[in-house]
Amino acid sequence: DDNGKAGVHGLYFSNDGQITDYKTLLYGTTWNCGGGLSPWNTWISCEEHDRGQCWQVDPEPSSPNHNSPMVTLLGGDGGNYESVAVDNTNENKPIFFTTEDNSSG
């Protein structure tokens, strides 16, 4: 959606695979595309438009940040972000990579 009506939703499952809950984790964003898992088991959702950002979303209900999505430093001044990946070989200094769509390649 290009009017800030997009977001991220979480599906929660029981141990036997039954859906137990479905809830909005991030809202008010635009054209959410891919994303990626962070080393902290949070999800980073990428917006795919000119001023798009990368948002960190915590799906864990017991986390203090569960209902507080945060813009990350990855988005900078904005861009057409597709996804994010992390090299966590050095746990004290993870390296993040973003991909960005561009009409000219």
C-alpha positions, 0 to 999 in steps of 0.5 A: 500500500502506498498510503501508509497502510501496510505493515507486518503481522505475526502468526503464532503456533502451538507445539502441535502446529495449530495457529493460536494467534494472529496480530499486527506487529508493525503498521503505518508503513508503505510497500513492505517487501522482504526483510530478514532475521536479526541475530537477536531473533527480531524481524527486520522489515524493509519498505520498498519506496523512495523514502523507505526504511528498515524496521526492527520488529520483535515478535516475542510477546514477553519482550519489552520491545514487543509492541515498539517497532523501531526504525533501524540505522540500516534505512539511512535517508531512505530507499527502495529496500528489498531485504536484509541479511546478517553475517553474525560470524563475529557475534560482537560485531555483526555485519548487515547487508541490505538489497535495494531495488533500482529501475536502472539495475 
